């Protein structure tokens, strides 16, 4: 890390778990070749983010996050092989009308480049 | 657009630099101007990262900001709102490996300290038929420890009382037995013992030295402070009796450092004077202080102003600790060492201590208790050394003492290190082992804050000081 110093042993251990070159652009591109250990934790690689999965009864009602939440996982927080608009350059306001994903996901519209 | 927010943290400055203590992980991180500004950008609640980056673009380059934000995110300082860490839920532990077994080899004592939790008005124990542990029970306890701690690299056997040395005969045979069994099992066992020092003899000292037994002496300081509470049953003070014995112990017992353990009360609160007497005048390697365990209404109970005075004096002693640490020297103020060790490691405890998990107490009759302080308390019995642990009961105790049940702690920044405090103290004060020790919250937060600053100062000025912490082991209070 260039900006943060891991001072105590716990912070040093977390730093070791992180990859050295995890800038946000790399985060969206996913793992690049070879084994790199755990990558960007913003999304699904380090934190279990239920969505596409089903709950214990085979449905989606019991998931701890709504399935619609996956739109965000595709959109910003991690690499996911789904086609959504990019929020960095062209469509920063794509989800503006979507305050709560479970309720407002229908407001998210198609985009036409 | 997805927003990010600050993780729970405490920011502070030390040695002219900025730091953050991340509460969920107990990480200590150093910040530069850029990461400090980024954190400021999120201080009013969740915001979109791009908005924060834009607001800082005049001061920093875009690439640097992105890199800094990424680092903050990876270390856990900023997080998506829905992933803000909460309190870890309780989970059953199947069989907690046992690392330390405390044998209360007797529940009798030759002193009548006025504040004693074992005999005073706050006692939990009921009169026990068995006053002295016999050799068979002690040896079975050793077997119990070896079996239950089979997966651990080292085990500790601690002798406690009552006054431990009233039953030195059993201490001696147990150490010899445990050493032989430890050799056979290929498992190192460390020994420690707590005593009031009144019964130390040359023979005992020689035994303790030869067997590398770690010794902690309960002592309250100079004569007039020691004799205030630590008296014989006729009211006579014990200082004159113990001083020559302690001097002899310190002179001869060189195989393990000898520590002193002081009980602070509203009347005995002169921390710095006590410390100087015990280290400089008598020669103890380390001194640890603990406020007396008592219900709120005893005369010696420490009130709010007492805790303020204690914090003030601890802070001054901490300053001396820091000055020495920067020079690579050691001040034997074990309260600070213990806390720095926890900060250094970055502990995030969901249990305040190992009682009922890695540590258990055994009564003279062989009954198993949560810890040595609960021995002979009928309500806190967990089984017997011969018949084993009642696992359902242990799980019930674990559940009741888990951080997730202590709602008052859930917003506290020191919860990962305090976790609600001593169960015995809670039982005495609130009648419930699972109650948070709310009467000293301010003191604990104040003290850990002092230690956090001290930690950062040492980390900046002499980081190699912390190398010694790998070697260190805790002792009982």
Interface residues (C-beta under 8 A of the other chain):
Chain A: X1 X2 X3 X4 X5 X6 X7 X8 X9 X10 X11 X13 X14 X15 X18 X22 X23 X24 X25 X27 X40 X41 X42 X47 X65 X69 X72 X75 X76 X77 X87 X88 X92 X93 X94 X95 X96
Chain B: X1 X2 X19 X22 X25 X26 X27 X28 X29 X30 X31 X32 X34 X35 X50 X63 X64 X66 X67 X68 X69 X70 X71 X72 X73 X74 X75 X76 X77 X80 X82 X83 X343 X344 X345 X346 X348 X455 X456 X459
